[in-house]
Amino acid sequence: MVLTTDPSAIAAMRDALHSAGFSAPNLDALIGREALAAARTGDLAGALRATRAPDPLSTLARLFVLGVEVEERAAGAALGALGVAGWSAAGLVARRSAGVIARLRLSPVALNDADLVVAHDAPGPAAGADAVLGVGPTAEALAALTIRLPSRRALDLGCGGGIQALLAARDADQVVATDVAGRAVCYCRFTVALNGVANVECRLGDRFEPVEGDEFDLIVSNPPFVISPDTSLRFRDSGLPLDEMSRSVVQGAAAHLAPLGYAQVMASWPLARSESWHERVHGWLAGSGCDAWVLQIERQSPDAYARRWLAHGGGVDPMAYERWLDSYERDGIEGFGYGLVTLRRAGHRRPWWRYDEVPNVLRGQPAAGLRAGFEAADWLLSHDEDDVLLAARLQVGPGARLESWHHAERGDWVPDRTLLRQLAGLPFSGPVSVEVAGLIACCDGTRSLSDALEVVEWGGEPPARSEVLALVRTLVANSFLVPAPSGADGAVRNGRSKAR
């Protein structure tokens, strides 16, 4: 695949797409989300019906989203000043006897308040081993989980079509995008230019080889982390044993982080009866010099894992399926974990490591929750002495909600259980006693934690102070309680909180 690098040609393409309204919201309105989702699985009926009109948006949708041939006159009207000849010379379309066909896909993407267009290969096996994917669920998850802060330099490692680089470019002065596949670097370079982004540099090479000796304030990576015995698709199969690709990228990211910089890596790891998932990932982090927060987002059986990833090759080939399952049996793998490793360079102090299983992580505000969690960890480190914590003023986090279930008994409602739920940030939840719920409510930002504890009445024998403070630290770590802003005021409530 050779795509033009001529700035004037790319600018003309961008103008044509813009003039036609070629964007994710407009395609949703034209075709409908259900029909678009069906089209991604090969069912084009609804999308073809919605794009019957010969207007430019419908024509571009048929060409570059659905991948079907269009009549040359309609294509010429939609492709703007360059026309069919110019887009053909640029490597994006080709003439056929009955019309014009696209040689690649252009997908409008709306992520993180950005409207972008990403170039990639059509789904299926036709593009071969170096196929470049569009923006799939894993890429969308990484985009939603990435902590966005102003930075000097950012790195998108394993860039594929370049979506993470484009998003990073909005906050970084300079972005470097790397990939081991030349086809991916070509696509990324074209996508960056098509979106009019000037601060992304694309480099070819394996993992961190193209940035040897460099440091970055942000590193994001969606590498070929799939654990498989094959090497048939470079975006999926690394050719390395087990989770060696995930381990090497995490450790390499730690080595290339600037002070206080963040690295966020999508990864996969095998699950075995002999060890817990976090014990295995813990082995990647020793000596990294980084704080680490690992989220296991999903668990899958070997059967489900093999079917999911083999489908990216154009269908689940029975022979490949048997080969994959046999290799998992030989290695004693009983399942697979999948998730995100977030690192932050810790500086001179001893780093902390945290592991959570959060299957519904994308339902909340995950990036904000991750950032809040790192900030909470910093605050807890500065309040590690019990007396210092007791003197602090805390208040209920903005996303904290208390839910209660009751059952009817003898003409009244009797409480069954009470659940504390986090609606902002990461979607943590768990049962709490009415005493703990009362303690949280007493933390109103106007009194010290010590004073709040004095207000709470425990239904039975009060727990040990160390037990209560350990609970408070967990509540702070999960943003159910947050430090009150300096200067907070307000009347202290009279009375006592009592379990009823």
TAJO-V979234 format. One record per residue. N is the residue number from 1. SS is DSSP state (H for helix, E for strand, L for the rest). D_LAST is the distance of its C-alpha to the last C-alpha in Angstrom with 2 decimals. Layout:
n=N ss=SS d_last=D_LAST
n=N ss=SS d_last=D_LAST
//
This chain:
n=1 ss=L d_last=70.56
n=2 ss=L d_last=72.10
n=3 ss=L d_last=70.41
n=4 ss=L d_last=71.99
n=5 ss=L d_last=71.20
n=6 ss=L d_last=73.29
n=7 ss=H d_last=71.16
n=8 ss=H d_last=73.03
n=9 ss=H d_last=72.61
n=10 ss=H d_last=68.89
n=11 ss=H d_last=68.49
n=12 ss=H d_last=70.30
n=13 ss=H d_last=67.98
n=14 ss=H d_last=64.92
n=15 ss=H d_last=66.43
n=16 ss=H d_last=67.08
n=17 ss=H d_last=63.54
n=18 ss=H d_last=62.15
n=19 ss=H d_last=64.57
n=20 ss=H d_last=63.47
n=21 ss=L d_last=59.76
n=22 ss=L d_last=59.22
n=23 ss=L d_last=55.51
n=24 ss=H d_last=52.36
n=25 ss=H d_last=50.95
n=26 ss=H d_last=54.33
n=27 ss=H d_last=54.72
n=28 ss=H d_last=51.28
n=29 ss=H d_last=52.37
n=30 ss=H d_last=55.79
n=31 ss=H d_last=55.00
n=32 ss=L d_last=51.28
n=33 ss=H d_last=48.79
n=34 ss=H d_last=49.01
n=35 ss=H d_last=52.80
n=36 ss=H d_last=52.79
n=37 ss=H d_last=50.46
n=38 ss=H d_last=52.78
n=39 ss=H d_last=55.79
n=40 ss=H d_last=54.43
n=41 ss=L d_last=54.63
n=42 ss=L d_last=58.16
n=43 ss=L d_last=57.51
n=44 ss=L d_last=59.36
n=45 ss=H d_last=59.85
n=46 ss=H d_last=57.24
n=47 ss=H d_last=58.01
n=48 ss=H d_last=61.76
n=49 ss=H d_last=61.37
n=50 ss=H d_last=59.35
n=51 ss=L d_last=62.04
n=52 ss=L d_last=65.13
n=53 ss=L d_last=66.12
n=54 ss=L d_last=68.64
n=55 ss=L d_last=66.71
n=56 ss=H d_last=66.31
n=57 ss=H d_last=62.57
n=58 ss=H d_last=63.05
n=59 ss=H d_last=66.07
n=60 ss=H d_last=64.33
n=61 ss=H d_last=61.36
n=62 ss=H d_last=63.77
n=63 ss=H d_last=65.70
n=64 ss=H d_last=63.07
n=65 ss=H d_last=59.80
n=66 ss=H d_last=61.08
n=67 ss=L d_last=64.23
n=68 ss=L d_last=66.64
n=69 ss=L d_last=70.19
n=70 ss=E d_last=70.84
n=71 ss=L d_last=74.07
n=72 ss=H d_last=75.91
n=73 ss=H d_last=76.31
n=74 ss=H d_last=72.55
n=75 ss=H d_last=71.91
n=76 ss=H d_last=74.43
n=77 ss=H d_last=72.77
n=78 ss=H d_last=69.34
n=79 ss=L d_last=70.42
n=80 ss=H d_last=71.65
n=81 ss=H d_last=74.52
n=82 ss=H d_last=74.96
n=83 ss=H d_last=75.36
n=84 ss=H d_last=75.55
n=85 ss=H d_last=78.21
n=86 ss=H d_last=76.23
n=87 ss=H d_last=73.01
n=88 ss=H d_last=75.14
n=89 ss=H d_last=76.87
n=90 ss=L d_last=73.48
n=91 ss=L d_last=72.47
n=92 ss=L d_last=69.80
n=93 ss=E d_last=71.64
n=94 ss=E d_last=74.71
n=95 ss=E d_last=77.15
n=96 ss=E d_last=77.62
n=97 ss=L d_last=80.30
n=98 ss=L d_last=78.00
n=99 ss=E d_last=75.93
n=100 ss=E d_last=73.65
n=101 ss=E d_last=70.99
n=102 ss=E d_last=68.52
n=103 ss=L d_last=68.94
n=104 ss=L d_last=65.33
n=105 ss=E d_last=62.02
n=106 ss=E d_last=60.55
n=107 ss=E d_last=56.84
n=108 ss=E d_last=55.12
n=109 ss=E d_last=51.75
n=110 ss=E d_last=48.89
n=111 ss=E d_last=46.63
n=112 ss=L d_last=44.73
n=113 ss=L d_last=46.14
n=114 ss=E d_last=49.66
n=115 ss=E d_last=52.19
n=116 ss=E d_last=54.58
n=117 ss=E d_last=57.25
n=118 ss=E d_last=57.53
n=119 ss=E d_last=60.69
n=120 ss=E d_last=60.46
n=121 ss=L d_last=62.15
n=122 ss=L d_last=61.74
n=123 ss=L d_last=59.39
n=124 ss=L d_last=61.17
n=125 ss=H d_last=63.77
n=126 ss=H d_last=66.60
n=127 ss=H d_last=65.97
n=128 ss=L d_last=66.28
n=129 ss=L d_last=64.82
n=130 ss=L d_last=64.28
n=131 ss=L d_last=62.36
n=132 ss=L d_last=60.11
n=133 ss=L d_last=56.85
n=134 ss=L d_last=55.28
n=135 ss=L d_last=51.74
n=136 ss=L d_last=49.68
n=137 ss=H d_last=46.00
n=138 ss=H d_last=46.26
n=139 ss=H d_last=47.99
n=140 ss=H d_last=45.42
n=141 ss=H d_last=42.59
n=142 ss=H d_last=44.37
n=143 ss=H d_last=44.92
n=144 ss=H d_last=41.23
n=145 ss=H d_last=40.21
n=146 ss=L d_last=42.86
n=147 ss=L d_last=41.79
n=148 ss=L d_last=44.05
n=149 ss=L d_last=45.31
n=150 ss=L d_last=48.70
n=151 ss=E d_last=51.03
n=152 ss=E d_last=54.67
n=153 ss=E d_last=55.32
n=154 ss=E d_last=53.51
n=155 ss=E d_last=54.53
n=156 ss=E d_last=54.06
n=157 ss=E d_last=55.14
n=158 ss=L d_last=56.16
n=159 ss=L d_last=56.33
n=160 ss=L d_last=57.60
n=161 ss=L d_last=58.08
n=162 ss=L d_last=56.51
n=163 ss=H d_last=53.23
n=164 ss=H d_last=51.33
n=165 ss=H d_last=54.28
n=166 ss=H d_last=54.29
n=167 ss=H d_last=50.61
n=168 ss=H d_last=51.05
n=169 ss=L d_last=54.10
n=170 ss=L d_last=52.02
n=171 ss=L d_last=50.48
n=172 ss=E d_last=53.19
n=173 ss=E d_last=56.62
n=174 ss=E d_last=58.14
n=175 ss=E d_last=57.06
n=176 ss=E d_last=58.91
n=177 ss=E d_last=58.55
n=178 ss=E d_last=59.97
n=179 ss=E d_last=60.61
n=180 ss=L d_last=62.80
n=181 ss=L d_last=64.18
n=182 ss=H d_last=66.85
n=183 ss=H d_last=65.94
n=184 ss=H d_last=62.39
n=185 ss=H d_last=63.75
n=186 ss=H d_last=66.13
n=187 ss=H d_last=63.39
n=188 ss=H d_last=61.13
n=189 ss=H d_last=63.99
n=190 ss=H d_last=64.80
n=191 ss=H d_last=61.19
n=192 ss=H d_last=60.78
n=193 ss=H d_last=64.01
n=194 ss=H d_last=63.20
n=195 ss=L d_last=60.01
n=196 ss=L d_last=61.97
n=197 ss=L d_last=60.15
n=198 ss=L d_last=62.42
n=199 ss=L d_last=60.40
n=200 ss=E d_last=60.13
n=201 ss=E d_last=62.68
n=202 ss=E d_last=63.04
n=203 ss=E d_last=64.32
n=204 ss=E d_last=65.35
n=205 ss=L d_last=64.48
n=206 ss=L d_last=62.32
n=207 ss=L d_last=58.87
n=208 ss=L d_last=59.33
n=209 ss=H d_last=63.15
n=210 ss=H d_last=63.69
n=211 ss=H d_last=61.58
n=212 ss=L d_last=62.74
n=213 ss=L d_last=62.12
n=214 ss=L d_last=59.98
n=215 ss=L d_last=56.48
n=216 ss=E d_last=53.93
n=217 ss=E d_last=50.83
n=218 ss=E d_last=49.45
n=219 ss=E d_last=50.38
n=220 ss=E d_last=49.24
n=221 ss=E d_last=50.51
n=222 ss=L d_last=50.33
n=223 ss=L d_last=52.93
n=224 ss=L d_last=54.31
n=225 ss=L d_last=51.53
n=226 ss=E d_last=51.93
n=227 ss=L d_last=52.66
n=228 ss=L d_last=55.73
n=229 ss=L d_last=59.17
n=230 ss=L d_last=60.94
n=231 ss=L d_last=62.42
n=232 ss=L d_last=63.22
n=233 ss=L d_last=60.95
n=234 ss=L d_last=60.63
n=235 ss=L d_last=57.43
n=236 ss=L d_last=55.79
n=237 ss=E d_last=57.76
n=238 ss=L d_last=58.39
n=239 ss=L d_last=60.70
n=240 ss=L d_last=58.80
n=241 ss=L d_last=57.24
n=242 ss=L d_last=53.59
n=243 ss=L d_last=51.35
n=244 ss=H d_last=54.09
n=245 ss=H d_last=54.19
n=246 ss=H d_last=50.50
n=247 ss=H d_last=50.83
n=248 ss=H d_last=54.00
n=249 ss=H d_last=52.66
n=250 ss=H d_last=49.49
n=251 ss=H d_last=51.60
n=252 ss=H d_last=54.24
n=253 ss=H d_last=51.72
n=254 ss=H d_last=50.43
n=255 ss=H d_last=54.03
n=256 ss=L d_last=54.71
n=257 ss=E d_last=51.69
n=258 ss=E d_last=52.35
n=259 ss=E d_last=50.15
n=260 ss=E d_last=46.58
n=261 ss=E d_last=47.70
n=262 ss=E d_last=45.64
n=263 ss=E d_last=46.84
n=264 ss=E d_last=45.14
n=265 ss=E d_last=46.63
n=266 ss=E d_last=45.88
n=267 ss=E d_last=46.45
n=268 ss=E d_last=46.36
n=269 ss=E d_last=46.21
n=270 ss=E d_last=46.83
n=271 ss=E d_last=44.15
n=272 ss=E d_last=45.35
n=273 ss=L d_last=43.87
n=274 ss=L d_last=45.13
n=275 ss=E d_last=43.02
n=276 ss=L d_last=39.87
n=277 ss=H d_last=40.48
n=278 ss=H d_last=39.43
n=279 ss=H d_last=41.74
n=280 ss=H d_last=44.63
n=281 ss=H d_last=43.86
n=282 ss=H d_last=43.22
n=283 ss=H d_last=46.88
n=284 ss=H d_last=47.95
n=285 ss=H d_last=46.33
n=286 ss=L d_last=47.77
n=287 ss=L d_last=49.95
n=288 ss=L d_last=49.14
n=289 ss=L d_last=48.13
n=290 ss=E d_last=45.41
n=291 ss=E d_last=41.66
n=292 ss=E d_last=40.76
n=293 ss=E d_last=37.86
n=294 ss=E d_last=38.53
n=295 ss=E d_last=36.77
n=296 ss=E d_last=37.47
n=297 ss=E d_last=37.29
n=298 ss=E d_last=38.71
n=299 ss=E d_last=39.79
n=300 ss=E d_last=42.76
n=301 ss=L d_last=44.77
n=302 ss=H d_last=48.46
n=303 ss=H d_last=49.44
n=304 ss=H d_last=47.23
n=305 ss=H d_last=48.20
n=306 ss=H d_last=51.91
n=307 ss=H d_last=51.83
n=308 ss=H d_last=49.97
n=309 ss=H d_last=52.43
n=310 ss=H d_last=55.57
n=311 ss=H d_last=54.97
n=312 ss=H d_last=55.73
n=313 ss=H d_last=59.29
n=314 ss=L d_last=59.86
n=315 ss=L d_last=58.51
n=316 ss=L d_last=57.49
n=317 ss=L d_last=60.83
n=318 ss=H d_last=60.72
n=319 ss=H d_last=62.87
n=320 ss=H d_last=60.74
n=321 ss=H d_last=57.58
n=322 ss=H d_last=59.12
n=323 ss=H d_last=60.24
n=324 ss=H d_last=56.80
n=325 ss=H d_last=55.04
n=326 ss=H d_last=57.75
n=327 ss=H d_last=57.28
n=328 ss=H d_last=53.51
n=329 ss=H d_last=54.18
n=330 ss=H d_last=56.74
n=331 ss=L d_last=54.33
n=332 ss=L d_last=51.52
n=333 ss=L d_last=49.21
n=334 ss=L d_last=46.34
n=335 ss=E d_last=44.85
n=336 ss=E d_last=44.64
n=337 ss=E d_last=42.16
n=338 ss=E d_last=42.62
n=339 ss=E d_last=41.11
n=340 ss=E d_last=41.56
n=341 ss=E d_last=42.46
n=342 ss=E d_last=41.91
n=343 ss=E d_last=43.76
n=344 ss=E d_last=44.02
n=345 ss=E d_last=46.73
n=346 ss=L d_last=45.00
n=347 ss=L d_last=47.84
n=348 ss=L d_last=48.42
n=349 ss=L d_last=44.96
n=350 ss=L d_last=43.73
n=351 ss=L d_last=42.32
n=352 ss=L d_last=38.91
n=353 ss=E d_last=38.43
n=354 ss=E d_last=35.44
n=355 ss=E d_last=35.13
n=356 ss=E d_last=32.73
n=357 ss=E d_last=32.98
n=358 ss=L d_last=32.18
n=359 ss=L d_last=33.72
n=360 ss=L d_last=32.69
n=361 ss=H d_last=33.69
n=362 ss=H d_last=35.83
n=363 ss=H d_last=33.12
n=364 ss=L d_last=31.77
n=365 ss=L d_last=33.82
n=366 ss=H d_last=35.07
n=367 ss=H d_last=37.63
n=368 ss=H d_last=35.29
n=369 ss=H d_last=32.66
n=370 ss=H d_last=35.32
n=371 ss=H d_last=36.54
n=372 ss=H d_last=33.07
n=373 ss=H d_last=32.58
n=374 ss=H d_last=35.85
n=375 ss=H d_last=35.03
n=376 ss=H d_last=31.65
n=377 ss=H d_last=33.59
n=378 ss=H d_last=36.01
n=379 ss=H d_last=33.29
n=380 ss=H d_last=31.69
n=381 ss=H d_last=35.19
n=382 ss=H d_last=35.64
n=383 ss=L d_last=32.33
n=384 ss=L d_last=32.80
n=385 ss=L d_last=32.66
n=386 ss=H d_last=29.22
n=387 ss=H d_last=29.98
n=388 ss=H d_last=31.13
n=389 ss=H d_last=27.99
n=390 ss=H d_last=25.80
n=391 ss=H d_last=27.96
n=392 ss=L d_last=27.61
n=393 ss=E d_last=25.76
n=394 ss=E d_last=23.90
n=395 ss=E d_last=22.50
n=396 ss=E d_last=20.94
n=397 ss=L d_last=23.81
n=398 ss=L d_last=25.14
n=399 ss=L d_last=24.73
n=400 ss=E d_last=21.16
n=401 ss=E d_last=18.97
n=402 ss=E d_last=15.52
n=403 ss=E d_last=15.63
n=404 ss=E d_last=13.09
n=405 ss=E d_last=14.37
n=406 ss=E d_last=13.16
n=407 ss=E d_last=15.26
n=408 ss=E d_last=16.10
n=409 ss=E d_last=15.71
n=410 ss=L d_last=16.91
n=411 ss=L d_last=16.98
n=412 ss=E d_last=13.54
n=413 ss=E d_last=12.21
n=414 ss=E d_last=10.26
n=415 ss=E d_last=9.56
n=416 ss=E d_last=12.59
n=417 ss=E d_last=12.88
n=418 ss=E d_last=12.69
n=419 ss=E d_last=16.12
n=420 ss=E d_last=17.45
n=421 ss=E d_last=20.86
n=422 ss=E d_last=23.82
n=423 ss=L d_last=25.92
n=424 ss=L d_last=28.46
n=425 ss=L d_last=30.67
n=426 ss=L d_last=30.30
n=427 ss=L d_last=27.88
n=428 ss=L d_last=25.62
n=429 ss=E d_last=22.36
n=430 ss=E d_last=20.07
n=431 ss=E d_last=16.72
n=432 ss=L d_last=14.10
n=433 ss=L d_last=10.93
n=434 ss=H d_last=7.79
n=435 ss=H d_last=9.10
n=436 ss=H d_last=12.44
n=437 ss=H d_last=11.53
n=438 ss=H d_last=10.29
n=439 ss=H d_last=13.57
n=440 ss=H d_last=15.60
n=441 ss=H d_last=14.54
n=442 ss=H d_last=15.46
n=443 ss=L d_last=18.85
n=444 ss=E d_last=20.43
n=445 ss=E d_last=23.99
n=446 ss=E d_last=24.40
n=447 ss=E d_last=23.22
n=448 ss=E d_last=24.17
n=449 ss=H d_last=22.07
n=450 ss=H d_last=22.35
n=451 ss=H d_last=20.94
n=452 ss=H d_last=18.03
n=453 ss=H d_last=17.21
n=454 ss=H d_last=17.40
n=455 ss=H d_last=14.75
n=456 ss=E d_last=12.06
n=457 ss=E d_last=10.19
n=458 ss=L d_last=10.16
n=459 ss=L d_last=8.30
n=460 ss=L d_last=11.92
n=461 ss=L d_last=15.37
n=462 ss=L d_last=15.62
n=463 ss=L d_last=17.82
n=464 ss=L d_last=21.38
n=465 ss=H d_last=22.30
n=466 ss=H d_last=24.68
n=467 ss=H d_last=22.07
n=468 ss=H d_last=19.85
n=469 ss=H d_last=23.03
n=470 ss=H d_last=24.25
n=471 ss=H d_last=21.15
n=472 ss=H d_last=21.68
n=473 ss=H d_last=25.32
n=474 ss=H d_last=24.57
n=475 ss=H d_last=22.37
n=476 ss=H d_last=25.33
n=477 ss=H d_last=27.86
n=478 ss=L d_last=26.32
n=479 ss=L d_last=25.93
n=480 ss=L d_last=22.15
n=481 ss=E d_last=22.64
n=482 ss=E d_last=26.02
n=483 ss=E d_last=27.92
n=484 ss=L d_last=27.79
n=485 ss=L d_last=31.31
n=486 ss=L d_last=33.33
n=487 ss=L d_last=33.39
n=488 ss=L d_last=29.95
n=489 ss=L d_last=28.79
n=490 ss=L d_last=26.26
n=491 ss=L d_last=24.26
n=492 ss=L d_last=21.52
n=493 ss=L d_last=18.29
n=494 ss=L d_last=17.53
n=495 ss=L d_last=14.37
n=496 ss=L d_last=11.86
n=497 ss=E d_last=9.30
n=498 ss=E d_last=6.17
n=499 ss=L d_last=3.78
n=500 ss=L d_last=0.00
//
